Amino acid sequence: MDTVALTLDAVAAAVTGEQPRVLTVGDPPAIPSGPPRRDDPTFELAVRRLLREQTALEVGYIEQLYTFGDLARADSASCRRVSVTYLALVQEEAPAPTAAWNDWYAFFPWEDHRVARPSVLSDRVEPELTMWAGGDAGRRRRVRSAFGLGVAWDPIRVLERYELLYEVGLVEEAHRDAGTEPPSEMGTGLALGGDHRRILASALGRLRGKLTYRPVVFEVLPETFTLRLLQRTIEAVIGVHLHTQNFRRLMERERLVEGTGQRAPSSGGRPPELFRFRREVVGERPRPGVRFPGYR
């Protein structure tokens, strides 16, 4: 290959109304993306510029996610596409007319276990994966560990699950990339342009994992919040229900939050107390995060 085409891709995430949300642009939808300019001092500042230009969004927290440069991403025999991806955490605001907020689980319906195990697993994914694995012990192990068949569900293995579904042909992108016609009803979530759903899976897995050792959840919360809102926000991201009393004991033990002495407005009963992030915790120990208590 003679040339390399470099792009910057941004996953901008929020949690609104107890739903994790991601910002897309265009139709068909894709995540914000574009090349750096010569006058961009750094890639991070270039990503901030791209988000501002394409979505009208000003972001605070941002981190580099991963570099995607697989040979399969080549546009032609002479040009290889490399994407440096970033994850931004924000509180949802109205974007530009060409951008839209989408529920994260519209792209990954098998990842939301807050109420029950998603029906797409038993109705579509598990039968197809079981048939694909057949008597191959290695394949069966991959399916079992990735999708929690007979073992505990691991919320962090989002990318592994998506890549397995892609390999088996259970997502629309697999058919598009192979030049084949997908079934009329895939039932496995909305597709994104290019390999952006793979990038999105990588971002969700990173965010879920990072919650356990960095207090990043507070980037998507208002300055003050109730413990219920904090719990529901974490549940929205990790996709599982947390035991309320265990969660509150965890917050007390880890000292991630502190009371404000104020209470939230309430239409009836005793108003709940308002809390805020206790920023001193970052300097008190090296890995301040939310270690997931027992699931329901």
CORFEN-V800407 format. One record per helix or strand of 3 or more residues. SS is the DSSP state (helix for helix, strand for strand). FROM is the first residue (numbers start at 1). TO is the last residue. If there is no record, write none. Layout:
# CORFEN-V800407
ss: {SS SS}
from: {FROM FROM}
to: {TO TO}
This chain:
# CORFEN-V800407
ss: {strand strand strand helix strand helix strand strand helix helix helix helix helix helix helix helix helix helix strand strand helix}
from: {3 19 32 43 61 71 79 99 104 109 119 137 158 172 196 216 227 244 257 273 281}
to: {16 25 34 55 68 73 89 103 106 111 133 147 168 178 210 220 238 254 263 277 284}
